[in-house]
Amino acid sequence: MELAYIPSPSHGVQYLGPIPLRAYAFCIIIGVFVAVWLGNRRWIARGGRAGTVADIAVWAVPFGLVGGRLYHVITDYELYFSAGRDWVDAFKVWEGGLGIWGAIALGALGAWIGARRRGIPMPAYADAVAPGIALAQAIGRWGNWFNQELYGRATDVPWALHITSSADGRVPGYYHPTFLYESLWCVGVALLVIWADRRFTLGHGRAFAQYVAAYCVGRFWIEYLRVDDAHHVLGLRLNNWTALVVFLLAVTYIVVSAKKRPGREAVVEPDAAAEGTTADAAAGADGTDGASGKTSEGDGETARSDAGPATGSTDLTKAGDGAAPAEGEAKTKTETKTETKTETKTEAKAETESAGGKKS
């Protein structure tokens, strides 16, 4: 008897009247929102404009869904086109079956189209959204849990996944929860990319390449644990070979890109940079400091007040007006001096007249 295990949902769909609400689809939708939210924050921090990530995602997400489904259908074609199968099921995305390799490849094509229309460098956009994509994958993998699919080998570990369904060839029992392993790995990849991007100032697509390489490492060993049907080449599952090839391509790109284009892009969205330059120019034309909001006249007043004590002016606390004390005192001194001179002359004249009177 198993004392600890991860239970599987009895069903992955709820009905709101006649409308089916599928958990698999909700996991994907939530993942997309998280990816756009985080990508938008990172894009703004890089100097881009708010909303640009979402605008380009309008192109990337549909392309990614189509690409993910195409990869799954092509690599598991016998599920849809063999004897006794209905090819129409190939279009039933809500039932599961999206290959991340095709989703990233075709999603990147859609993003490139959207970025080109906005005049944005694709590598910079890819760097901004890379951690968000990893988190989207982490959330999306829980859709496999609701569908009771893509589990690993039988095991008796305390965190084993309890499969209860017997549909489509499943055998009820306890298996490695590979969906959980990959979900946790993707969270780790997102944190790794964020840290490395801050630590090494990654640019020109290298943050995205790091995400790809790190994901492939985890996917290789997780894929090795899975027991669902898959094509094998030289003893390895097809997805193992895909992970190996993509990993080598990502590492090669990081090395070559670092040599040819070191550092990070100074401008990621030309329109946003142009608007900032125009605003700065307008601020300079009307004498306004864009950073502090002070005018040049105000700065001049401050300069004069600060320069007052240095020139030996009188104490400003003697009067309310800073310039009045010196002017008033000078006027008083002049009047006093004039009155003194007048009194001196009057007394001298009187003494002369008195002396003249005695002589006569």
C-alpha positions as CSV (number, residue, x, y, z in Angstrom):
1,M,0.0,0.0,0.0
2,E,1.4,3.4,-1.0
3,L,1.4,5.9,1.9
4,A,2.4,8.9,-0.2
5,Y,1.9,9.7,-3.8
6,I,0.7,12.5,-6.2
7,P,-3.0,11.8,-7.1
8,S,-4.2,12.3,-10.7
9,P,-7.4,14.3,-11.4
10,S,-10.3,12.1,-12.3
11,H,-11.0,14.3,-15.2
12,G,-9.5,17.3,-16.9
13,V,-12.6,19.1,-18.2
14,Q,-15.5,20.9,-16.5
15,Y,-18.6,22.1,-18.2
16,L,-20.2,25.5,-18.0
17,G,-23.5,24.6,-19.4
18,P,-22.7,23.2,-22.9
19,I,-19.3,24.9,-22.9
20,P,-16.3,22.6,-22.0
21,L,-13.6,24.2,-19.9
22,R,-10.4,22.2,-20.4
23,A,-7.7,22.4,-17.8
24,Y,-5.0,21.7,-20.5
25,A,-6.1,24.8,-22.4
26,F,-6.2,27.0,-19.2
27,C,-2.7,26.0,-18.3
28,I,-1.4,27.1,-21.7
29,I,-3.4,30.4,-21.5
30,I,-2.1,31.2,-18.0
31,G,1.5,30.4,-19.2
32,V,1.1,32.8,-22.1
33,F,-0.1,35.6,-19.8
34,V,2.8,35.0,-17.4
35,A,5.3,35.0,-20.3
36,V,4.0,38.3,-21.7
37,W,3.8,39.9,-18.3
38,L,7.4,39.1,-17.4
39,G,8.7,39.8,-20.9
40,N,7.0,43.2,-20.8
41,R,8.8,44.1,-17.5
42,R,12.1,43.0,-18.9
43,W,11.5,44.9,-22.2
44,I,10.7,48.1,-20.4
45,A,13.8,47.7,-18.3
46,R,15.9,47.4,-21.4
47,G,14.5,50.7,-22.8
48,G,11.6,49.4,-24.8
49,R,8.0,50.6,-24.8
50,A,5.2,49.1,-22.7
51,G,2.9,46.9,-24.8
52,T,5.4,46.0,-27.4
53,V,5.9,42.5,-26.1
54,A,2.2,41.8,-26.2
55,D,1.9,43.2,-29.7
56,I,4.5,40.9,-31.0
57,A,3.1,38.0,-29.0
58,V,-0.1,38.3,-31.1
59,W,2.0,37.0,-33.9
60,A,4.2,34.6,-31.9
61,V,1.5,32.7,-30.0
62,P,-0.6,31.5,-32.9
63,F,2.5,30.5,-34.9
64,G,3.8,28.7,-31.8
65,L,0.5,26.7,-31.3
66,V,0.5,25.6,-34.9
67,G,4.2,24.7,-34.8
68,G,3.8,22.7,-31.6
69,R,0.9,20.8,-33.0
70,L,2.7,20.1,-36.3
71,Y,5.7,18.7,-34.6
72,H,3.6,16.4,-32.4
73,V,1.5,15.2,-35.3
74,I,4.5,14.6,-37.6
75,T,6.6,12.8,-35.0
76,D,3.6,10.7,-33.8
77,Y,1.7,10.4,-37.1
78,E,0.6,6.9,-36.3
79,L,-1.7,8.3,-33.6
80,Y,-3.8,10.0,-36.3
81,F,-3.1,8.3,-39.7
82,S,-2.7,4.6,-38.9
83,A,-5.5,2.0,-39.3
84,G,-8.4,2.6,-37.0
85,R,-7.5,6.2,-36.3
86,D,-9.4,9.3,-37.2
87,W,-7.2,12.0,-38.9
88,V,-9.6,14.7,-37.7
89,D,-8.2,14.1,-34.2
90,A,-5.0,15.8,-35.4
91,F,-6.8,19.1,-35.0
92,K,-8.0,18.5,-31.5
93,V,-5.3,20.5,-29.7
94,W,-7.4,20.6,-26.4
95,E,-6.8,16.8,-26.0
96,G,-3.1,17.4,-25.6
97,G,-0.1,17.0,-27.9
98,L,2.1,20.1,-28.4
99,G,5.8,19.6,-29.2
100,I,7.9,22.4,-27.6
101,W,10.5,22.1,-30.4
102,G,7.9,23.0,-33.1
103,A,6.3,25.6,-30.8
104,I,9.6,27.5,-30.3
105,A,10.7,27.2,-33.9
106,L,7.5,28.4,-35.5
107,G,6.7,30.8,-32.6
108,A,10.1,32.4,-33.3
109,L,9.1,32.9,-36.9
110,G,5.9,34.6,-35.8
111,A,7.9,36.8,-33.4
112,W,10.3,37.7,-36.2
113,I,7.4,38.9,-38.4
114,G,6.0,41.0,-35.6
115,A,9.4,42.4,-34.6
116,R,10.2,43.3,-38.2
117,R,7.0,45.2,-38.6
118,R,7.9,47.2,-35.5
119,G,11.5,47.7,-36.6
120,I,12.8,45.9,-33.5
121,P,15.9,43.7,-33.4
122,M,14.7,40.1,-32.9
123,P,17.6,39.0,-30.7
124,A,16.9,41.7,-28.2
125,Y,13.2,40.7,-28.1
126,A,14.1,37.0,-27.6
127,D,16.4,37.9,-24.7
128,A,13.6,39.8,-23.0
129,V,11.0,37.0,-23.3
130,A,13.3,34.0,-22.6
131,P,12.6,33.6,-18.9
132,G,8.9,34.1,-19.4
133,I,8.8,31.3,-22.0
134,A,10.5,28.9,-19.5
135,L,7.8,29.8,-16.9
136,A,5.1,29.3,-19.5
137,Q,6.4,25.8,-20.1
138,A,6.5,25.2,-16.3
139,I,2.8,26.1,-16.1
140,G,1.8,24.4,-19.3
141,R,3.2,21.0,-18.1
142,W,0.5,20.8,-15.5
143,G,-1.9,20.3,-18.3
144,N,-0.3,16.9,-18.8
145,W,-1.1,16.2,-15.2
146,F,-4.8,16.9,-15.8
147,N,-4.8,14.6,-18.9
148,Q,-2.8,11.8,-17.1
149,E,-0.2,11.7,-19.8
150,L,3.6,11.9,-20.4
151,Y,4.5,10.2,-17.1
152,G,7.7,8.2,-16.5
153,R,8.7,4.7,-15.4
154,A,7.1,2.8,-12.6
155,T,8.4,3.7,-9.2
156,D,7.7,3.5,-5.5
157,V,9.2,6.9,-4.5
158,P,7.0,9.0,-2.1
159,W,6.3,11.5,-4.9
160,A,5.1,8.9,-7.4
161,L,2.3,9.9,-9.7
162,H,-0.8,7.7,-9.4
163,I,-2.3,7.0,-12.8
164,T,-5.9,5.8,-12.5
165,S,-7.1,5.9,-16.2
166,S,-6.8,2.9,-18.5
167,A,-7.8,4.7,-21.6
168,D,-5.5,4.8,-24.7
169,G,-3.4,1.9,-23.4
170,R,-2.6,3.3,-20.0
171,V,-1.9,0.9,-17.2
172,P,-3.0,2.2,-13.8
173,G,-0.1,2.4,-11.3
174,Y,2.6,4.6,-9.8
175,Y,5.0,6.3,-12.1
176,H,7.7,9.0,-12.1
177,P,5.9,12.4,-12.4
178,T,8.0,13.6,-15.3
179,F,5.5,16.5,-15.8
180,L,6.5,17.7,-12.4
181,Y,10.2,17.2,-13.0
182,E,10.1,19.3,-16.2
183,S,7.9,22.0,-14.5
184,L,10.4,22.4,-11.7
185,W,13.3,22.3,-14.2
186,C,11.8,25.1,-16.3
187,V,11.4,27.3,-13.2
188,G,15.1,26.8,-12.5
189,V,15.9,27.7,-16.1
190,A,14.0,30.9,-15.8
191,L,15.8,31.9,-12.6
192,L,19.1,30.9,-14.1
193,V,18.6,33.1,-17.2
194,I,17.5,36.1,-15.1
195,W,20.5,35.8,-12.8
196,A,23.0,35.3,-15.7
197,D,21.5,38.2,-17.6
198,R,22.0,40.5,-14.7
199,R,25.4,39.1,-13.8
200,F,27.0,39.1,-17.3
201,T,24.8,41.6,-19.1
202,L,23.8,39.2,-21.9
203,G,22.7,40.6,-25.2
204,H,22.2,39.9,-28.9
205,G,20.2,36.7,-28.3
206,R,22.6,35.1,-25.8
207,A,20.0,35.1,-22.9
208,F,17.6,33.2,-25.2
209,A,20.3,30.8,-26.3
210,Q,21.1,30.1,-22.6
211,Y,17.5,29.3,-22.0
212,V,17.5,26.9,-24.9
213,A,20.7,25.2,-23.8
214,A,19.6,24.8,-20.2
215,Y,16.2,23.5,-21.1
216,C,17.7,20.9,-23.4
217,V,19.9,19.5,-20.6
218,G,16.9,18.9,-18.4
219,R,14.8,17.6,-21.2
220,F,17.4,15.0,-22.2
221,W,17.3,13.2,-18.8
222,I,13.5,13.7,-18.3
223,E,12.9,12.3,-21.8
224,Y,15.0,9.3,-20.8
225,L,12.5,8.5,-18.0
226,R,9.4,8.6,-20.1
227,V,7.7,5.4,-21.1
228,D,5.1,6.7,-23.6
229,D,5.4,5.5,-27.2
230,A,8.0,7.3,-29.2
231,H,10.3,6.7,-32.2
232,H,13.8,5.6,-31.4
233,V,17.0,6.3,-33.3
234,L,20.1,4.4,-32.4
235,G,18.6,3.4,-29.0
236,L,17.5,6.9,-28.1
237,R,14.1,8.5,-28.3
238,L,13.7,11.1,-31.0
239,N,13.3,13.9,-28.6
240,N,16.6,13.0,-27.0
241,W,18.4,13.5,-30.3
242,T,16.5,16.7,-30.8
243,A,17.5,18.0,-27.4
244,L,21.2,17.1,-28.1
245,V,21.3,18.8,-31.5
246,V,19.5,21.9,-30.3
247,F,21.8,22.1,-27.3
248,L,24.9,22.1,-29.5
249,L,23.4,24.8,-31.7
250,A,22.6,27.0,-28.7
251,V,26.1,26.7,-27.2
252,T,27.7,27.3,-30.6
253,Y,25.6,30.5,-31.0
254,I,26.6,31.7,-27.5
255,V,30.3,31.3,-28.3
256,V,30.2,32.8,-31.8
257,S,27.9,35.7,-30.8
258,A,30.1,36.6,-27.8
259,K,33.1,37.0,-30.1
260,K,31.4,38.8,-32.9
261,R,29.0,41.0,-31.0
262,P,30.1,41.4,-27.3
263,G,28.0,43.4,-24.9
264,R,24.4,44.3,-25.1
265,E,22.3,46.4,-27.5
266,A,22.2,50.0,-26.5
267,V,18.8,50.6,-28.2
268,V,16.2,47.9,-28.4
269,E,13.3,49.9,-29.7
270,P,14.3,52.8,-32.0
271,D,10.9,54.5,-31.8
272,A,11.0,54.7,-28.0
273,A,14.6,56.0,-28.1
274,A,13.6,58.7,-30.7
275,E,10.7,59.8,-28.5
276,G,13.0,60.1,-25.6
277,T,15.5,62.2,-27.6
278,T,12.7,64.5,-28.8
279,A,11.4,65.0,-25.3
280,D,14.9,65.9,-24.0
281,A,15.3,68.4,-26.9
282,A,12.0,70.0,-26.2
283,A,12.8,70.3,-22.5
284,G,16.1,72.0,-23.3
285,A,14.4,74.5,-25.7
286,D,12.0,75.9,-23.0
287,G,14.6,76.0,-20.3
288,T,13.2,73.1,-18.3
289,D,15.4,70.4,-16.7
290,G,13.7,67.1,-17.6
291,A,15.1,65.4,-14.5
292,S,14.2,68.0,-11.8
293,G,11.6,70.2,-13.5
294,K,13.5,73.4,-12.5
295,T,13.8,76.3,-14.9
296,S,17.1,78.0,-15.8
297,E,15.8,81.2,-14.2
298,G,15.3,79.4,-10.9
299,D,18.8,78.0,-11.1
300,G,20.2,81.5,-11.6
301,E,18.4,82.7,-8.5
302,T,19.9,79.9,-6.5
303,A,23.3,80.7,-7.9
304,R,23.0,84.3,-6.8
305,S,21.9,83.4,-3.3
306,D,24.7,80.9,-2.9
307,A,27.2,83.5,-4.3
308,G,26.1,86.2,-1.9
309,P,28.2,85.3,1.2
310,A,31.3,84.7,-1.0
311,T,31.4,88.3,-2.1
312,G,31.3,89.7,1.4
313,S,27.7,91.0,1.4
314,T,26.0,91.8,4.7
315,D,24.1,89.2,6.7
316,L,20.7,88.5,5.0
317,T,18.9,88.1,8.3
318,K,19.0,91.9,8.9
319,A,16.2,92.4,6.4
320,G,13.6,90.5,4.4
321,D,15.1,91.5,1.0
322,G,18.5,89.9,0.4
323,A,19.9,93.0,-1.5
324,A,18.2,95.7,0.7
325,P,20.5,95.7,3.8
326,A,23.7,96.6,1.9
327,E,22.0,99.4,-0.1
328,G,20.2,100.9,2.9
329,E,23.4,101.0,5.0
330,A,25.4,102.6,2.2
331,K,22.7,105.3,1.9
332,T,22.7,106.0,5.6
333,K,26.5,106.3,5.7
334,T,26.4,108.8,2.9
335,E,23.8,111.0,4.5
336,T,25.6,110.9,7.9
337,K,28.9,111.9,6.2
338,T,27.1,114.8,4.3
339,E,25.5,116.1,7.5
340,T,28.8,115.9,9.3
341,K,30.6,117.9,6.6
342,T,27.8,120.6,6.6
343,E,28.0,121.0,10.4
344,T,31.7,121.4,10.3
345,K,31.6,124.1,7.6
346,T,28.9,126.0,9.6
347,E,30.9,125.9,12.8
348,A,34.1,127.1,10.9
349,K,32.1,130.0,9.3
350,A,30.7,131.1,12.7
351,E,34.1,131.1,14.3
352,T,35.5,133.2,11.4
353,E,32.7,135.7,11.7
354,S,33.3,135.9,15.5
355,A,37.0,136.4,15.1
356,G,36.3,139.2,12.6
357,G,34.1,141.0,15.0
358,K,36.8,141.1,17.7
359,K,39.3,142.7,15.4
360,S,37.2,145.6,14.5
